[in-house]
Amino acid sequence: MDVEVTTSTFENIVYEKKGAIAYITLNRPKVLNALNQATFTELGMAFENARADSAVLGVILTGAGDKAFIAGADITELARVTAVEAREFARHGQTVLDLIENLGKPVIAAVNGFALGGGCETAMACTIRLATGDAKFGEVKLGLIPGAGGTQRLPRLVGKGLALQLILSGGTISAQEAYRIGLVNEIVPRAELIARAEAILKQINSNAPLAIKFSIEAVNRGSETSQAEGLVIESAFFAICAGTEDKKEGTSAFLEKRAAKFQGQ
């Protein structure tokens, strides 16, 4: 049976839905998929669509071409901004990346090259990060600090010391080093990158959609509190799940030794 594919082309991204997966591709290969305000706006539109579409259970985010996932901010645009405009630029980017992080559905970054500056920050907002062996991660030396969440997400992922070393040096690290420090979940051959992301989403999406949503929210909210407060958050979401039809189906299927058929209810 053929799976229906729908494609929407924006100016800076390509948005495609195939079955239960949405594919969002940064499509500015001539500038290594650099982020400008217009691209952030289009990313926000695509992810809002993915969040609202009940048929979409997960998203794969990647970059066009074979050199970059996202090589950072668009320096041509960034060089012209005033201090007031720069704050608006940063807040705009932070809002979009917060949407990605808290989508309620798993988002996999398929990092197929440079993920620098805003590109690294975008990858960090995703639920899971896969990378090709030649991918590079890090910051860039522009006389600025990270502005799309890098000072907040990077320490939470790799620890304060390593985060400060990367941010303060403005250096880059290999995919292998990113994997070693926990910034990347897996290193995958380029030819298998999207297929591996699809396989992970298929495995995740065999679980109940509401359990996935609340697991993501519990981890995200809990990481910003003490463990004691996080446990309260966890128990509240556990209770919500316990009242769902999917919990009834999951427990019944287990007892009846059959595969569960979750409906997201």
MARFILO-340159 format. One record per residue: x, y, z of N, C-alpha, C in turn. Coordinates in pm, 1 decimal. Atoms other than C-alpha are relative to their C-alpha. Layout:
// residues N
[node [X, Y, Z], [X, Y, Z], [X, Y, Z]]
...
This chain:
// residues 265
[node [85.2, -120.1, 0.0], [0.0, 0.0, 0.0], [87.9, 123.9, 0.0]]
[node [-79.5, -121.2, 9.2], [145.0, 336.6, -103.7], [-35.6, 95.1, 113.2]]
[node [21.3, -99.1, -103.8], [190.2, 601.7, 163.8], [-13.3, 136.1, -65.1]]
[node [22.0, -132.4, 58.6], [51.6, 943.1, 76.6], [110.2, 96.9, 42.5]]
[node [-104.3, -97.7, -26.7], [316.3, 1212.4, 49.4], [-51.0, 138.4, -39.0]]
[node [34.8, -138.2, 31.0], [240.9, 1583.0, 70.5], [122.4, 86.8, 23.4]]
[node [-118.1, -84.9, -8.5], [503.2, 1850.1, 12.9], [-38.7, 146.8, -10.6]]
[node [18.5, -144.6, 4.5], [501.5, 2221.1, 87.6], [137.6, 64.0, -11.2]]
[node [-128.7, -66.5, 18.2], [786.1, 2435.2, -42.4], [-10.8, 146.1, 39.9]]
[node [-11.6, -138.6, -40.3], [864.9, 2759.4, 134.1], [118.8, 60.3, -75.2]]
[node [-115.4, -61.6, 64.2], [1133.9, 3001.7, 27.8], [130.9, -59.6, 50.1]]
[node [-125.5, 41.5, -61.7], [1394.2, 2862.1, 267.9], [0.8, -142.4, 54.3]]
[node [7.8, 137.2, -49.0], [1272.4, 2517.8, 374.3], [-91.6, -81.1, -90.7]]
[node [95.1, 92.2, 63.3], [1097.7, 2213.0, 230.8], [-67.9, -78.7, 110.7]]
[node [78.5, 68.8, -102.3], [820.3, 2059.7, 439.7], [-78.6, -111.6, -66.8]]
[node [63.1, 117.3, 60.7], [706.2, 1708.1, 353.6], [-58.2, -88.9, 107.5]]
[node [61.6, 96.1, -91.1], [469.2, 1468.0, 525.9], [-19.9, -132.3, -72.9]]
[node [9.8, 133.1, 57.0], [491.2, 1097.5, 456.5], [-40.1, -95.7, 110.9]]
[node [48.5, 84.4, -107.3], [279.3, 868.6, 668.6], [-5.6, 77.4, 129.9]]
[node [4.3, -62.0, -132.4], [328.7, 951.2, 1035.8], [118.4, 92.6, 26.7]]
[node [-121.1, -79.5, -19.6], [653.4, 1144.2, 981.6], [-3.3, 126.7, -84.3]]
[node [-19.4, -125.4, 72.4], [706.0, 1507.9, 886.2], [150.3, 20.1, -18.8]]
[node [-140.8, -25.3, 32.9], [1035.8, 1595.0, 716.1], [17.1, 149.7, -26.3]]
[node [-26.4, -142.8, 18.6], [1164.5, 1951.1, 746.9], [146.3, 15.3, -39.0]]
[node [-135.7, -12.6, 53.1], [1470.5, 2035.4, 538.1], [35.0, 146.4, -21.4]]
[node [-52.7, -133.7, 26.8], [1663.1, 2362.0, 556.4], [51.1, -0.3, -143.7]]
[node [-27.4, 6.7, 143.4], [1695.1, 2448.6, 188.7], [69.6, 127.7, -49.4]]
[node [-82.8, -113.8, 44.0], [1962.2, 2718.8, 155.2], [144.6, -49.7, -17.8]]
[node [-133.5, 61.7, 8.0], [2260.7, 2506.8, 46.7], [110.6, 95.6, -45.0]]
[node [-103.2, -93.0, 47.3], [2439.5, 2799.4, -123.1], [63.6, 78.8, 113.7]]
[node [-55.7, -67.5, -118.6], [2484.5, 2962.6, 220.1], [6.8, -97.9, 116.8]]
[node [-13.3, 107.7, -98.9], [2519.6, 2627.6, 401.9], [-116.6, -1.3, 99.0]]
[node [123.2, 6.0, -78.4], [2159.9, 2650.7, 526.1], [0.1, 94.4, 119.9]]
[node [-8.1, -97.9, -108.4], [2235.2, 2956.7, 739.7], [-139.0, 51.4, 36.5]]
[node [128.3, -45.1, -52.7], [1952.9, 3088.1, 956.9], [-12.2, 151.9, -6.7]]
[node [35.4, -140.7, -10.4], [1799.6, 3428.3, 895.8], [-140.2, 8.4, 59.6]]
[node [131.0, -15.9, -62.7], [1479.1, 3574.2, 1033.6], [-109.2, -70.8, -79.0]]
[node [102.3, 62.8, 83.3], [1273.3, 3451.7, 738.8], [0.7, -151.4, 15.9]]
[node [-8.8, 145.3, -16.8], [1402.6, 3096.3, 783.5], [-55.6, -43.1, 134.5]]
[node [57.3, 30.6, -130.8], [1320.6, 3098.3, 1154.3], [-152.8, 5.7, -5.6]]
[node [145.7, -13.0, 11.6], [968.6, 3216.4, 1066.8], [-59.6, -121.5, -69.5]]
[node [50.1, 115.8, 73.3], [921.8, 2935.7, 815.4], [12.7, -128.0, 82.7]]
[node [-13.8, 115.6, -89.2], [1056.9, 2678.3, 1061.5], [-113.3, -2.0, 102.2]]
[node [109.4, -8.8, -95.9], [804.3, 2801.0, 1315.2], [-132.0, -42.2, -61.1]]
[node [124.2, 36.5, 69.1], [522.0, 2766.7, 1062.9], [-8.3, -150.3, -23.5]]
[node [-1.1, 143.4, 28.2], [625.9, 2413.3, 968.3], [-20.2, -81.5, 126.9]]
[node [14.1, 75.8, -124.6], [660.4, 2294.1, 1326.9], [-137.5, 20.3, 63.6]]
[node [137.0, -20.0, -48.5], [327.1, 2452.6, 1423.5], [-95.4, -92.8, -74.9]]
[node [83.2, 89.7, 79.2], [170.5, 2255.0, 1138.1], [16.2, -143.7, 46.5]]
[node [-26.4, 136.8, -45.3], [338.6, 1933.5, 1255.3], [-64.2, -26.3, 135.9]]
[node [60.3, 16.6, -133.0], [217.6, 1991.0, 1610.2], [-151.5, -14.9, -9.1]]
[node [145.7, 0.5, 10.5], [-141.2, 2052.3, 1500.3], [-54.0, -120.6, -76.3]]
[node [43.8, 111.3, 84.5], [-156.2, 1757.0, 1258.8], [3.1, -130.6, 79.7]]
[node [6.7, 121.7, -81.8], [-275.7, 1451.7, 1452.0], [58.1, -121.6, -71.4]]
[node [-57.6, 112.2, 75.7], [-148.6, 1224.4, 1172.3], [151.6, -4.1, 11.7]]
[node [-145.8, -7.1, -15.3], [209.2, 1339.9, 1235.7], [37.6, -40.8, 141.7]]
[node [-42.6, 49.4, -131.2], [372.2, 1146.3, 1518.8], [144.9, 33.2, 31.4]]
[node [-140.0, -35.0, -23.4], [733.6, 1262.9, 1475.7], [53.1, 79.1, -116.8]]
[node [-58.6, -88.9, 100.0], [958.4, 1498.3, 1281.5], [148.3, -30.6, -16.7]]
[node [-142.6, 8.9, 29.6], [1297.6, 1463.5, 1111.5], [42.8, 133.8, -58.8]]
[node [-51.6, -129.6, 44.1], [1492.7, 1788.6, 1070.1], [140.4, -18.8, -55.6]]
[node [-132.3, 14.5, 60.1], [1790.7, 1803.2, 833.3], [28.8, 118.1, -91.2]]
[node [-39.2, -107.6, 88.9], [1975.8, 2027.3, 588.6], [20.9, -49.5, -141.8]]
[node [-20.7, 35.2, 139.7], [1990.7, 2028.6, 209.3], [148.8, 2.0, -33.5]]
[node [-139.6, 5.7, 40.3], [2317.3, 1944.2, 37.0], [79.4, -97.4, 84.9]]
[node [-84.2, 97.1, -70.4], [2611.1, 1741.7, 163.9], [106.9, 65.1, 86.5]]
[node [-101.6, -68.7, -78.5], [2805.3, 2005.8, 357.3], [-47.8, 44.8, 137.8]]
[node [44.3, -61.5, -125.5], [2585.9, 2146.5, 629.9], [-140.4, -41.1, 39.9]]
[node [132.0, 5.2, -63.9], [2295.4, 2081.6, 861.9], [-49.5, 144.9, 6.5]]
[node [19.5, -145.7, -4.6], [2290.6, 2450.1, 955.7], [133.7, 57.5, 45.3]]
[node [-134.4, -50.0, -29.9], [2619.9, 2641.0, 947.3], [-0.7, 121.0, 92.2]]
[node [7.7, -111.4, -93.5], [2494.2, 2911.3, 1184.7], [-97.1, 105.5, -47.6]]
[node [84.8, -111.5, 40.4], [2324.7, 3247.0, 1156.1], [48.9, 56.6, -132.9]]
[node [-35.9, -66.8, 125.5], [2319.5, 3438.1, 828.5], [79.1, 125.7, 35.6]]
[node [-87.4, -108.4, -44.0], [2618.1, 3667.7, 887.7], [-29.6, 129.4, -74.7]]
[node [33.3, -120.4, 76.9], [2515.0, 3908.9, 611.3], [-112.1, 77.6, 67.8]]
[node [110.5, -63.9, -71.1], [2191.9, 3979.4, 798.0], [43.2, 42.9, 139.3]]
[node [-38.9, -26.5, -138.1], [2346.4, 3961.8, 1144.3], [92.3, 121.0, 11.7]]
[node [-96.6, -109.7, -5.4], [2620.8, 4212.4, 1062.8], [-66.4, 136.4, 0.6]]
[node [68.1, -128.7, 13.8], [2363.4, 4486.7, 1002.2], [-90.9, 33.9, 117.4]]
[node [101.2, -24.7, -102.4], [2145.6, 4451.8, 1311.5], [51.7, 90.6, 110.5]]
[node [-29.8, -82.9, -115.8], [2137.2, 4706.1, 1592.0], [-19.0, -83.8, 126.1]]
[node [16.8, 71.5, -126.0], [2133.4, 4608.7, 1958.5], [-146.8, -36.5, 23.5]]
[node [143.0, 26.8, -18.7], [1753.9, 4638.6, 1971.7], [-45.8, -110.8, -94.9]]
[node [37.1, 101.9, 97.9], [1713.2, 4432.8, 1654.0], [59.9, -135.7, 35.5]]
[node [-65.4, 125.0, -37.5], [1960.0, 4173.8, 1782.9], [-78.4, -71.9, 109.8]]
[node [80.6, 62.4, -104.4], [1747.6, 4115.7, 2092.0], [-125.2, -62.8, -60.0]]
[node [118.1, 54.8, 66.1], [1441.1, 4068.0, 1871.8], [35.3, -125.5, -80.1]]
[node [-47.6, 115.7, 76.6], [1639.9, 3829.6, 1649.0], [17.7, -120.0, 92.7]]
[node [-24.8, 108.7, -94.1], [1747.7, 3626.0, 1951.7], [-129.9, -55.5, 56.0]]
[node [125.8, 46.3, -57.7], [1400.8, 3611.9, 2105.1], [-84.4, -77.1, -101.9]]
[node [71.3, 70.8, 105.9], [1251.5, 3509.8, 1771.2], [53.0, -142.7, -13.3]]
[node [-60.9, 131.7, 11.1], [1496.8, 3222.7, 1738.4], [-27.9, -87.0, 121.2]]
[node [27.1, 76.0, -122.2], [1448.7, 3118.9, 2100.9], [-142.8, -52.7, 1.3]]
[node [140.8, 42.0, 2.8], [1071.5, 3104.5, 2052.4], [-19.3, -120.9, -91.2]]
[node [12.3, 112.0, 93.3], [1102.9, 2875.1, 1750.8], [64.2, -125.9, 57.2]]
[node [-67.3, 117.8, -55.8], [1353.1, 2645.9, 1923.7], [-72.9, -53.4, 122.2]]
[node [84.1, 47.7, -110.4], [1131.8, 2631.8, 2234.0], [-116.6, -82.4, -53.8]]
[node [107.3, 75.9, 63.6], [851.7, 2515.8, 2003.4], [48.3, -138.9, -38.1]]
[node [-56.4, 129.0, 39.3], [1075.9, 2239.8, 1867.0], [20.9, -88.6, 123.1]]
[node [-32.5, 77.3, -120.4], [1188.3, 2131.3, 2214.7], [-125.3, -51.2, 69.6]]
[node [121.8, 34.2, -73.0], [834.6, 2124.7, 2353.6], [-116.5, -31.9, -93.4]]
[node [101.0, 31.1, 100.1], [649.5, 2002.5, 2045.0], [-101.7, -101.6, 50.3]]
[node [87.8, 107.3, -46.6], [501.3, 1709.4, 2235.1], [8.9, -123.1, -87.2]]
[node [-27.2, 111.3, 90.4], [622.6, 1481.8, 1954.4], [151.1, -6.6, -18.4]]
[node [-145.9, 8.4, 14.0], [977.7, 1347.9, 1905.1], [49.2, 66.5, -127.7]]
[node [-64.3, -65.8, 113.6], [1197.8, 1557.3, 1677.7], [144.1, -49.1, -7.1]]
[node [-135.9, 50.1, 16.7], [1516.3, 1399.4, 1541.9], [77.1, 92.0, -92.8]]
[node [-90.3, -77.8, 84.1], [1797.4, 1619.0, 1413.9], [91.2, -97.0, -73.6]]
[node [-88.7, 82.3, 82.4], [1968.9, 1438.8, 1125.6], [111.1, 91.9, -49.4]]
[node [-107.2, -98.6, 23.5], [2294.4, 1635.2, 1129.3], [95.6, -54.6, -105.1]]
[node [-72.0, 52.1, 115.7], [2458.2, 1587.9, 791.1], [117.7, 87.9, -41.5]]
[node [-113.1, -87.5, 30.7], [2748.9, 1833.4, 813.9], [20.3, 100.8, 111.2]]
[node [-24.7, -103.7, -100.1], [2827.5, 2161.2, 989.3], [-126.1, 32.1, 79.6]]
[node [105.2, -46.4, -90.1], [2609.9, 2241.8, 1291.2], [66.9, 98.6, 94.6]]
[node [-76.3, -100.9, -72.3], [2768.1, 2562.9, 1411.9], [-91.2, 113.9, 44.8]]
[node [77.7, -112.8, -48.3], [2632.1, 2851.9, 1618.0], [-146.7, -36.3, 11.8]]
[node [143.2, 27.2, -2.9], [2259.5, 2863.1, 1558.5], [-36.6, -138.7, -48.1]]
[node [24.5, 136.8, 44.2], [2283.5, 2526.7, 1384.7], [15.4, -99.4, 112.7]]
[node [-19.4, 85.3, -117.8], [2421.3, 2361.4, 1695.8], [-113.6, 22.3, 98.8]]
[node [110.0, -31.1, -91.4], [2156.6, 2540.4, 1901.9], [-130.6, -64.6, -47.2]]
[node [119.7, 63.7, 54.6], [1883.2, 2411.1, 1669.5], [2.6, -150.4, 25.7]]
[node [-11.9, 143.4, -25.8], [2012.3, 2055.3, 1698.5], [-25.6, -31.9, 146.7]]
[node [17.6, 24.4, -143.2], [2019.6, 2085.0, 2078.0], [-145.2, 8.9, 42.8]]
[node [141.3, -10.6, -34.1], [1650.8, 2180.7, 2081.7], [-78.2, -124.1, -39.9]]
[node [67.5, 121.8, 44.4], [1562.1, 1851.6, 1912.1], [4.5, -107.5, 108.1]]
[node [10.4, 106.4, -100.2], [1466.5, 1543.2, 2112.0], [120.6, -93.5, -4.8]]
[node [-109.2, 94.8, 23.5], [1740.1, 1321.9, 1961.9], [86.8, 56.1, -111.6]]
[node [-92.5, -47.6, 102.8], [2051.0, 1403.2, 1757.6], [79.1, -116.5, -58.5]]
[node [-83.2, 94.4, 73.7], [2201.4, 1174.0, 1492.9], [96.1, 81.3, -85.0]]
[node [-97.9, -75.5, 78.5], [2514.6, 1278.5, 1304.0], [79.3, -91.8, -90.8]]
[node [-94.0, 70.5, 86.8], [2723.8, 1168.6, 1010.1], [139.4, 11.6, 60.2]]
[node [-134.0, 1.4, -56.6], [3087.2, 1091.4, 1085.5], [80.4, 125.2, -25.8]]
[node [-75.4, -121.8, 31.6], [3206.4, 1414.1, 923.3], [-69.1, 126.3, 49.9]]
[node [69.5, -117.1, -54.0], [2964.6, 1643.9, 1108.7], [91.1, 74.5, 97.1]]
[node [-76.1, -84.0, -92.6], [3107.9, 1932.1, 1310.5], [-98.2, 82.4, 82.9]]
[node [84.8, -74.6, -92.2], [2956.1, 2102.6, 1613.5], [81.3, 109.1, 69.0]]
[node [-70.0, -100.2, -78.0], [3040.8, 2420.9, 1798.3], [-51.1, 140.6, -22.0]]
[node [32.5, -140.7, 10.7], [3033.9, 2796.7, 1818.6], [95.0, 67.4, -98.4]]
[node [-84.6, -75.8, 92.3], [3186.8, 3064.8, 1600.0], [40.9, 131.3, 65.6]]
[node [-55.6, -120.7, -60.9], [3393.7, 3374.3, 1681.3], [-50.3, 123.9, -73.7]]
[node [61.4, -115.8, 64.0], [3173.6, 3671.5, 1595.5], [-9.7, 119.5, 94.9]]
[node [13.7, -106.6, -97.7], [3212.7, 3887.6, 1905.1], [-135.6, -0.1, 67.3]]
[node [132.0, 15.2, -59.1], [2877.1, 3758.1, 2029.5], [-2.1, -121.0, 91.5]]
[node [22.8, 123.3, -74.1], [2746.3, 3500.6, 2272.4], [-110.6, -77.0, -71.9]]
[node [113.4, 71.9, 59.7], [2502.6, 3224.2, 2170.5], [-129.7, 73.3, 31.7]]
[node [122.3, -76.1, -20.8], [2160.6, 3381.3, 2125.1], [-128.3, -77.4, -19.1]]
[node [121.0, 80.2, 23.1], [1921.6, 3095.3, 2050.9], [-7.1, -117.6, 97.3]]
[node [12.9, 101.2, -104.7], [1952.2, 2898.7, 2373.0], [125.8, -77.9, 30.5]]
[node [-121.4, 77.8, -19.0], [2310.8, 2774.0, 2355.3], [57.2, 5.6, 140.3]]
[node [-55.0, -11.2, -135.7], [2411.3, 2906.4, 2697.7], [-83.9, -77.3, 101.0]]
[node [88.5, 71.5, -91.0], [2118.9, 2718.8, 2851.4], [-9.0, -148.9, -30.7]]
[node [16.0, 142.2, 33.5], [2080.8, 2392.2, 2660.3], [132.4, -75.5, 5.1]]
[node [-127.1, 73.3, 5.7], [2449.1, 2305.8, 2615.2], [45.6, -46.7, 138.2]]
[node [-38.7, 50.4, -131.7], [2531.2, 2292.7, 2991.3], [-89.3, -112.2, 49.9]]
[node [92.5, 104.5, -43.3], [2222.4, 2080.6, 3049.5], [28.5, -132.5, -69.9]]
[node [-29.9, 121.9, 75.0], [2336.7, 1833.5, 2784.9], [136.5, -58.4, 33.2]]
[node [-136.7, 52.0, -13.5], [2711.9, 1808.0, 2844.1], [69.2, 41.5, 129.7]]
[node [-62.0, -46.6, -123.1], [2778.4, 1979.6, 3177.8], [58.9, 139.5, -15.7]]
[node [-42.2, -140.6, 0.5], [2891.9, 2328.4, 3273.0], [140.7, 19.4, -54.9]]
[node [-139.0, -19.0, 39.9], [3264.8, 2283.3, 3221.9], [22.3, -15.8, -149.5]]
[node [-16.1, 22.7, 143.2], [3252.3, 2136.2, 2872.8], [-75.5, 104.7, -80.8]]
[node [77.0, -102.1, 70.4], [2982.5, 2383.1, 2770.3], [76.6, 130.9, -5.5]]
[node [-75.8, -125.5, -2.4], [3191.2, 2679.6, 2879.4], [123.7, -8.1, -88.2]]
[node [-118.4, 15.3, 85.6], [3497.6, 2542.0, 2703.6], [-36.8, 20.6, -146.7]]
[node [43.5, -14.6, 138.6], [3306.9, 2517.9, 2375.1], [-43.4, 143.6, -30.5]]
[node [52.5, -134.1, 23.8], [3133.7, 2853.1, 2411.4], [111.1, 105.1, 3.6]]
[node [-102.5, -102.7, -15.9], [3434.6, 3052.4, 2530.4], [109.8, -9.9, -105.7]]
[node [-105.7, 16.2, 100.0], [3680.4, 2906.1, 2279.8], [-49.3, 29.8, -140.6]]
[node [53.8, -16.8, 134.1], [3445.9, 2942.5, 1984.6], [48.3, -108.2, -94.7]]
[node [-55.8, 107.7, 79.9], [3588.1, 2613.2, 1866.3], [-104.6, -96.9, -50.0]]
[node [88.7, 103.8, 50.4], [3439.1, 2317.0, 1686.5], [50.5, -136.1, 45.6]]
[node [-36.2, 136.2, -36.3], [3435.9, 1949.8, 1775.0], [-55.4, -95.3, -104.9]]
[node [41.1, 101.9, 96.3], [3401.4, 1636.3, 1564.2], [-126.0, -70.7, 48.0]]
[node [115.7, 81.2, -37.3], [3098.6, 1410.6, 1559.2], [37.8, -102.4, 105.7]]
[node [-45.6, 99.9, -96.4], [3303.3, 1155.1, 1750.8], [12.0, 59.8, 140.4]]
[node [-11.4, -66.9, -130.0], [3379.2, 1404.4, 2029.5], [-138.6, 38.9, 50.8]]
[node [136.5, -33.9, -39.4], [3017.6, 1521.6, 2030.3], [-72.1, -122.2, 56.8]]
[node [58.6, 123.9, -52.0], [2912.1, 1160.1, 2079.9], [58.6, -33.9, 137.1]]
[node [-66.5, 34.5, -126.5], [3166.8, 1110.3, 2358.4], [-53.9, 81.9, 116.1]]
[node [44.5, -86.8, -109.1], [3039.2, 1405.4, 2560.7], [-151.9, 1.5, 16.1]]
[node [144.3, 11.0, -15.5], [2672.3, 1322.6, 2507.2], [-81.4, 101.1, -77.4]]
[node [72.4, -96.4, 82.2], [2582.8, 1595.0, 2259.0], [-73.6, -69.9, -114.0]]
[node [58.4, 77.7, 109.6], [2504.8, 1335.2, 1989.7], [-38.6, -138.5, 51.3]]
[node [44.6, 132.8, -42.2], [2305.2, 1015.7, 2042.0], [69.9, -112.0, -75.9]]
[node [-61.1, 102.9, 82.9], [2450.4, 817.6, 1750.9], [74.2, 63.2, -117.3]]
[node [-66.5, -35.9, 125.2], [2695.7, 848.5, 1463.1], [-44.2, -102.4, -104.1]]
[node [62.9, 85.9, 100.1], [2542.3, 708.9, 1145.4], [62.7, 27.9, -137.1]]
[node [-48.7, -24.1, 136.4], [2680.4, 657.5, 792.7], [-95.4, 90.3, -77.2]]
[node [82.9, -98.0, 70.2], [2556.7, 933.6, 562.8], [-114.8, -64.7, -76.5]]
[node [102.7, 64.6, 82.0], [2366.8, 694.5, 335.6], [-114.2, -57.7, 83.9]]
[node [100.0, 61.7, -86.7], [2176.6, 556.9, 635.3], [-63.7, 98.5, 97.1]]
[node [39.8, -98.1, -101.0], [2108.8, 881.6, 823.3], [-151.6, 12.5, 12.3]]
[node [144.7, -19.7, -7.3], [1744.0, 939.4, 734.5], [-71.1, -130.9, 34.3]]
[node [61.3, 129.9, -29.5], [1660.3, 568.4, 741.9], [11.2, -33.5, 148.8]]
[node [-16.6, 26.4, -143.4], [1802.1, 543.1, 1094.8], [-94.1, 87.9, 81.8]]
[node [93.8, -88.5, -69.3], [1599.2, 845.3, 1205.3], [-142.1, -54.6, -11.5]]
[node [133.5, 58.0, 20.2], [1287.6, 684.5, 1056.4], [-19.3, -123.4, 88.3]]
[node [10.4, 121.6, -81.7], [1361.3, 356.9, 1237.6], [-20.1, 34.2, 147.4]]
[node [16.0, -41.2, -139.7], [1394.9, 535.4, 1571.8], [-141.4, 51.7, 23.7]]
[node [135.7, -50.8, -15.2], [1068.4, 721.5, 1518.9], [-102.8, -111.8, -4.8]]
[node [92.6, 113.1, 6.9], [894.5, 397.7, 1422.0], [-4.6, -73.2, 133.5]]
[node [-5.4, 67.4, -130.5], [1012.8, 240.4, 1747.3], [-70.1, 83.2, 107.4]]
[node [64.4, -88.3, -98.2], [905.9, 542.7, 1953.8], [-151.1, 1.0, -19.9]]
[node [141.8, -17.4, 29.3], [571.5, 569.5, 1779.0], [-82.0, -126.9, 16.4]]
[node [75.8, 118.9, -36.7], [478.6, 214.1, 1870.3], [-57.2, 15.2, 141.6]]
[node [50.1, -29.3, -134.0], [417.1, 361.4, 2216.0], [-120.5, 92.8, -11.6]]
[node [119.3, -84.3, -0.4], [109.5, 562.4, 2316.4], [38.1, 146.9, -19.2]]
[node [-33.3, -140.1, 26.0], [114.7, 920.1, 2178.7], [-4.5, 89.2, 124.2]]
[node [9.2, -83.7, -119.0], [3.7, 1072.1, 2508.4], [112.8, -31.1, 97.8]]
[node [-112.6, 35.7, -86.7], [268.4, 879.4, 2703.0], [128.5, 62.6, -52.4]]
[node [-116.8, -64.3, 60.6], [530.6, 1010.3, 2457.3], [-0.3, 149.1, 31.2]]
[node [13.6, -144.0, -24.2], [403.1, 1367.3, 2490.4], [32.9, 35.3, 144.3]]
[node [-20.0, -33.6, -140.1], [397.4, 1362.8, 2868.8], [138.7, -40.4, 49.8]]
[node [-138.3, 34.3, -35.2], [734.9, 1186.4, 2893.2], [94.4, 113.8, -38.2]]
[node [-82.7, -112.8, 45.0], [893.5, 1466.3, 2689.2], [-18.5, 118.6, 93.6]]
[node [26.3, -116.6, -85.5], [723.3, 1729.6, 2903.0], [55.5, -20.1, 140.3]]
[node [-53.3, 26.2, -134.0], [821.3, 1561.4, 3229.5], [151.0, 16.7, 4.3]]
[node [-145.6, -15.0, 4.6], [1186.7, 1543.7, 3126.4], [38.8, 146.4, -15.5]]
[node [-34.5, -139.7, 23.7], [1194.1, 1900.6, 2995.0], [-26.8, 87.4, 122.4]]
[node [33.3, -81.9, -116.9], [1018.4, 2053.8, 3293.7], [79.9, -42.5, 122.4]]
[node [-74.8, 48.8, -115.1], [1194.3, 1833.0, 3545.4], [145.0, 41.4, 0.1]]
[node [-141.3, -38.1, 7.6], [1539.5, 1928.6, 3417.6], [23.9, 142.0, 47.5]]
[node [-12.0, -138.2, -44.2], [1469.0, 2286.8, 3523.9], [-32.7, 17.3, 146.7]]
[node [37.3, -7.1, -141.1], [1378.9, 2200.5, 3883.7], [90.6, -92.3, 81.2]]
[node [-69.0, 97.5, -85.0], [1514.4, 2004.7, 4178.1], [-56.8, -138.7, -28.8]]
[node [50.2, 136.2, 21.2], [1478.2, 1627.0, 4170.6], [-131.8, -20.3, 72.8]]
[node [123.8, 16.4, -76.6], [1210.7, 1645.7, 4440.9], [-118.0, 60.8, -74.9]]
[node [107.5, -63.4, 76.9], [1003.6, 1888.4, 4235.1], [-26.9, -77.3, -128.6]]
[node [16.5, 78.7, 120.6], [1067.2, 1680.1, 3924.1], [-82.8, -125.3, 24.5]]
[node [77.9, 119.1, -33.0], [923.5, 1375.6, 4097.0], [-148.6, 32.3, 14.7]]
[node [140.3, -42.4, -8.8], [603.9, 1568.0, 4171.1], [-58.7, 15.0, -140.2]]
[node [44.0, -15.3, 139.2], [579.9, 1660.5, 3802.6], [-23.5, -137.6, -63.0]]
[node [11.4, 134.2, 55.9], [639.9, 1297.2, 3705.2], [-126.8, -69.7, 47.5]]
[node [117.4, 70.1, -53.3], [367.8, 1164.3, 3936.2], [-129.2, 58.7, -54.6]]
[node [120.1, -62.8, 55.0], [117.8, 1417.8, 3801.9], [-26.9, -50.0, -142.0]]
[node [18.2, 48.9, 136.5], [176.6, 1312.7, 3441.1], [-29.6, -149.5, -1.3]]
[node [29.8, 142.9, -13.0], [174.8, 945.3, 3545.5], [-149.2, -19.2, 26.6]]
[node [142.3, 9.2, -33.1], [-171.2, 1001.6, 3692.7], [-86.7, 34.1, -120.2]]
[node [76.5, -37.1, 119.3], [-294.7, 1174.9, 3376.5], [-3.6, -116.9, -98.0]]
[node [-6.4, 114.8, 91.8], [-176.8, 881.4, 3164.9], [-85.6, -116.0, 48.6]]
[node [76.4, 111.4, -56.2], [-343.0, 637.5, 3402.3], [-149.3, 12.2, -29.1]]
[node [141.6, -20.2, 28.5], [-679.6, 790.3, 3314.4], [-34.8, -5.3, -147.4]]
[node [24.2, -1.9, 144.2], [-643.9, 749.4, 2937.6], [-47.9, -136.3, -51.1]]
[node [39.4, 123.1, 66.9], [-794.2, 494.8, 2700.9], [123.3, -79.7, -43.5]]
[node [-122.0, 69.2, 40.8], [-440.4, 417.3, 2582.9], [57.8, -83.2, 113.4]]
[node [-48.0, 79.9, -113.8], [-347.2, 301.1, 2933.7], [-82.6, -128.6, 12.8]]
[node [84.9, 119.0, -4.8], [-647.5, 65.4, 2930.9], [39.8, -97.9, -110.4]]
[node [-38.8, 84.5, 112.2], [-545.9, -62.5, 2589.3], [136.3, -63.1, 23.0]]
[node [-135.0, 50.8, -21.5], [-178.6, -98.8, 2685.7], [4.5, -111.8, 101.9]]
[node [-0.2, 103.8, -103.5], [-244.0, -296.5, 3001.4], [-78.4, -123.2, -45.5]]
[node [78.3, 113.8, 51.0], [-511.2, -510.8, 2833.8], [80.7, -80.3, -101.5]]
[node [-79.6, 68.5, 101.7], [-282.6, -588.7, 2540.7], [111.4, -82.4, 63.4]]
[node [-107.1, 73.3, -68.5], [-3.2, -689.7, 2776.4], [-54.5, -127.8, 62.1]]
[node [57.4, 116.4, -67.0], [-227.4, -923.5, 2975.1], [-51.6, -103.3, -99.0]]
[node [53.4, 90.5, 101.7], [-376.8, -1068.4, 2657.6], [105.8, -46.2, -99.2]]
[node [-114.9, 40.3, 82.5], [-31.9, -1112.2, 2500.2], [-22.0, 31.1, -148.7]]
[node [18.9, -46.6, 136.1], [-110.9, -908.3, 2188.7], [61.2, 138.6, -15.3]]
[node [-52.7, -133.5, 24.0], [17.9, -593.1, 2027.1], [-105.8, 105.9, 30.5]]
[node [95.0, -106.7, -34.9], [-141.6, -275.9, 2160.0], [-30.9, 86.1, -122.4]]
[node [40.9, -91.3, 106.3], [-336.1, -46.3, 1927.5], [-40.0, 132.2, 65.4]]
[node [22.8, -127.7, -67.5], [-300.5, 302.6, 2073.7], [-67.6, 99.7, -93.5]]
[node [75.3, -96.4, 78.0], [-531.5, 580.9, 1959.5], [28.4, 143.8, 40.1]]
[node [-29.6, -136.0, -44.7], [-385.8, 881.4, 2141.9], [-115.3, 61.4, 77.6]]
[node [113.9, -47.4, -78.1], [-685.6, 906.2, 2372.8], [5.1, -49.6, 144.2]]
